[in-house]
Amino acid sequence: MEHIKDCIAALREAAPEIDIAENELMRRHTTFAIGGPADLFVQPKTRRELTAALAVLRERNIPFLLLGNGSNMLVADAGIRGAVVCTSELDEVRVNEDNTVSAEAGALLSRIARRAQRSGLTGAEFAGGIPGSLGGAVYMNAGAYDGTMAGIVQETEFVDGEGNICTLKGDEHGFDYRTSVFRKHPDWTVLRSTMQLQNGDSAAILDKMNDFAQRRRDKQPLNFPSAGSTFKRPVGHFAGQLIEQAGLKGTSVGAAQVSEKHAGFLINRGGATCDDMLRLIELVQNRVREQFGVELECEVRIVK
């Protein structure tokens, strides 16, 4: 398409070193291993390249999707029209003197947690096994084992819809269960966050992280592609428990399956399509609604 070629030329002019690919399969970039081709796959290596790319795309009215580690995303089989802007190369992590850790949007949570542990800082242990990046984690207030990003994020630098560099502090993040102010402002893009941690013992912190990791291995189907917990926790219930009680463990649609190890996880047993997964999600939601009167809401972001 001519407008795509023009857009590539404009991106190259604004950021000569930026990585750009056409018709990149999204299944290579999501933990579900599902998703068709994106017209453009743009991978900036610096914050300057990121802001330049966003400006070009907005100027030319090219729709774009921000992508980190692709760990909470189900992409359509038809792929994505427009551009995907992947932040995975923006992965700087810095430990500061005031017991804070600053990280760029593409830094993996596991790397942030390990860096904190080696520096004797506690508070980020919960994040060690979450397979996402900082930007997505702030966007959805990711959490595990009674810890959340809301509990540690102190400040976030972001680009607004007009290209201005802005900063959020404390309660301005609007954190709540699996959400933040960024969900209300989809044209805002996380650049980096600073997290407040506390002094601790490196060995004890590592023991806690290892315990969390073992619990994940024992309970979760880590040997199959998934997006983690597929559904949000309904008030007063646990999604996985309801799904299991509905007799759905092991239920399949095509190559999409309710995990036999943990019913809260829908997995790709190999070659599952987005349509397979969507039909399985609908089946699970309908069965749980019919049997228990509970509405299961997707935690996974569905991109059609």
Stockholm file with secondary structure:
# STOCKHOLM 1.0

chainA/1-304         MEHIKDCIAALREAAPEIDIAENELMRRHTTFAIGGPADLFVQPKTRRELTAALAVLRERNIPFLLLGNGSNMLVADAGIRGAVVCTSELDEVRVNEDNTVSAEAGALLSRIARRAQRSGLTGAEFAGGIPGSLGGAVYMNAGAYDGTMAGIVQETEFVDGEGNICTLKGDEHGFDYRTSVFRKHPDWTVLRSTMQLQNGDSAAILDKMNDFAQRRRDKQPLNFPSAGSTFKRPVGHFAGQLIEQAGLKGTSVGAAQVSEKHAGFLINRGGATCDDMLRLIELVQNRVREQFGVELECEVRIVK
#=GR chainA/1-304 SS CHHHHHHHHHHHHHCTTCEEEEEEEGGGSSTTCCCCEEEEEEECSSHHHHHHHHHHHHHTTCCEEEESSCTTEEECTTCEEEEEEECTTCCCEEECTTSEEEEETTCBHHHHHHHHHHTTEESCGGGGGCCCBHHHHHHHTCEETTEEGGGTEEEEEEECTTSCEEEEEGGGGCCBTTBCHHHHCTTCEEEEEEEECEECCHHHHHHHHHHHHHHHHHHSCTTSCEEEECBCCCTTSCHHHHHHHTTCTTCEETTEEECSSCTTEEEECSSCCHHHHHHHHHHHHHHHHHHHCCCCCBCSEEEC
#=GC SS_cons         CHHHHHHHHHHHHHCTTCEEEEEEEGGGSSTTCCCCEEEEEEECSSHHHHHHHHHHHHHTTCCEEEESSCTTEEECTTCEEEEEEECTTCCCEEECTTSEEEEETTCBHHHHHHHHHHTTEESCGGGGGCCCBHHHHHHHTCEETTEEGGGTEEEEEEECTTSCEEEEEGGGGCCBTTBCHHHHCTTCEEEEEEEECEECCHHHHHHHHHHHHHHHHHHSCTTSCEEEECBCCCTTSCHHHHHHHTTCTTCEETTEEECSSCTTEEEECSSCCHHHHHHHHHHHHHHHHHHHCCCCCBCSEEEC
//
